Amino acid sequence: MNRSIFTNPYVLIAPAFLLAAFIILWPLSQIGEISISNVNRFGQLKGFAGLENFAAVVGDPQFLAAAWRTVIWTLGIVAGTILLSVPVALVLNEDFHGRGIARIIVMLPWAVSLTMTAIVWRWALSGESGMLNSALKGLGLVDQNIQWLAAAGTAFPMQIAIGILVSIPFTTTIFLGGLSSIPDDLYEAARLEGASSWQIFFSITLPLLRPFINIAVVMNTIGVFNSFPIIWVTTQGGPANSTDILVTYLYKLGFSFGKLGEASALSLMMFALLLFFTIIYVRLAMRGERA
Amino acid sequence: MKLSRRMKRTIFSWLVLSPLVVAVLFPFAVMFITAIKPATEVLQPTWWPSAPQWQNFITMWQATNFGAALWNSVYVAVLSTLLSLVVSIPAAYALSRFRFVGKGFVQQFLLVSQMLSPIVLVIGLFRLLVALKLLDSLNAVVFVYATFNIAFSVWMLQSYFSTIPKDLEEAAWMEGATPWQALRKVFLPLALPAMTVTAIFSFINAWNEFVIALTMLRNQGSYTLPIQVFSLVAGRYTVEWHHVMAAAFAATIPVAIVFAWLQRYLVRGLALGAVK
């Protein structure tokens, strides 16, 4: 075999690995160090603090509220996305007039930055001049303006709905990939045997789509758990922190309240949780590989 | 009248999709209609403007400092895409072609870095940039974006590269080509479609990124488009919504068009990656 730097895998991997190691591991070690230190709001370390920062985070009622909201946020968006994406992918997998356009429309939210989407919704949901209210009134569905973003009771479900809307494209894409991997002769055989559409769906499509659903659940869980712009742009976690999830609470701790020690401790806790999700993902992916 | 099977399926399919189609197109309609409303009608909750004001797009350019933010976004997105490609292509090539000690570790490291979003690391990244005196520097943001794109790029590229037979390069070696010649003349031309698709997704990621830009870019002169448009909305008493929507529209449509054209490659690429 020729000897060359182009056949030495270590040389080929080094640039990517070193860049990633520097920009990911150095900040991670900083976070680790700050999380066990006393730190002032200017970021100067003032000695060892043990687990005080962790205790302060866990003891904060706002943290508990944000953590609980994160559970609802993540479960709501992931469940809603999967439930809606399966039928959407099934429809888009069939041949019909205008399928190309339908696919583009369904995929469209993916192409728009979450920031812009959230800014548009912030405007559309505005109580007095928002176009959602005028549309709903025009259709006769409501007769009074709803102040969507003024209370968590209406703001948070709306934010979850926006989250579902922007998660459908990715999920549908995964499912379309899964559906195209199911051989046609399975369906033909089932139809020859006289199976109904429901039977075909529950005994062929759904089981064979299973690994793709698992992957989509884990990847969406990670993405949604980390998702910051929708809530930050529409309500900034308000009113009165009532729509905060962990990522927005973390950002406030670090950059508004100047509690860098607690913010770092929270980062580490979230990092551990993400690592846990990742391990589940690897398990699922490897099970798929063996099968 | 008897409808053909395909016609029936068409009606059924569009019926099933219609609520989603409405929900997807609604924000685009809001954006577009608000953008062409006269300034005096923006706050009235009517749907249609009395007369479309196309010049809003021109006045927006000045009022929102659109040009500078556009340039910053292009700069950051292009450079971070190039940087992540330059480091990801050799890494993906190595992972798809060679067995070596530590391969599993590299793959796991990439996977974990893919799962980590910048928000979890934001405190550490901020300190890194402060320590390097690179706060407010677009170049620093380029490096951060490139890094967070590496995992995805390597993953996409590797799954494509594995479909290119290794025999082709080996045949070139037999003919007396050096490894570099074999790469440049045989492998890279075949890998070009994969690299193009990966580049465009890296570009879109950088174009749309929010948290890092919000945290690291402190001065309006260095704002990228999402931060610039957000700054016109956040913490203000009066928001010029027609300008904001015109800016959002102008920042969104070019990327959306490119994406619409590319999404079928993505279906193929992700399917390859997911089942490999």
Interface residues (C-beta under 8 A of the other chain):
Chain A: N2 S4 F6 T7 P9 Y10 V11 L12 I13 P15 A16 F17 L19 A20 A21 I23 I24 W26 P27 L28 S29 Q30 I31 I34 G43 L84 P87 V88 V91 E94 D95 F96 H97 G98 R99 A102 R103 I104 I105 V106 M107 L108 P109 W110 A111 V112 S113 L114 T115 M116 T117 I119 V120 W121 R122 W123 A124 E128 S129 G130 M131 L132 N133 S134 A135 K137 G138 N145 L165 I168 T173 I174 L176 G177 G178 S180 S181 F212 I215 I222 G223 N226 F228 P229 W232 V233 Q236 V247 L250 Y251 G254 F255 L260 A263 S264 S267 M270 F271 L274 L275 F277 T278 Y281 V282 G288
Chain B: R6 M7 R9 T10 F12 S13 W14 V16 L17 L20 V21 A23 V24 L25 F26 P27 F28 A29 V30 M31 I33 T34 V42 L43 Q44 P45 T46 W47 V86 V87 S88 P90 A91 Y93 A94 L95 R97 F98 F100 G102 K103 V106 Q108 F109 L110 L111 V112 S113 M115 L116 S117 I119 V120 L121 V122 I123 G124 L125 F126 R127 L128 V130 F143 V144 A146 T147 I150 A151 V154 W173 T178 P179 W180 L183 I204 W207 N208 E209 F210 V211 T215 P226 I227 V229 F230 V233 A234 W241 V244 M245 A248 A251 T252 V255 A256 V258 F259 A260 Q263 R264 L266 V267 R268 L270 A271 L272 A274 V275
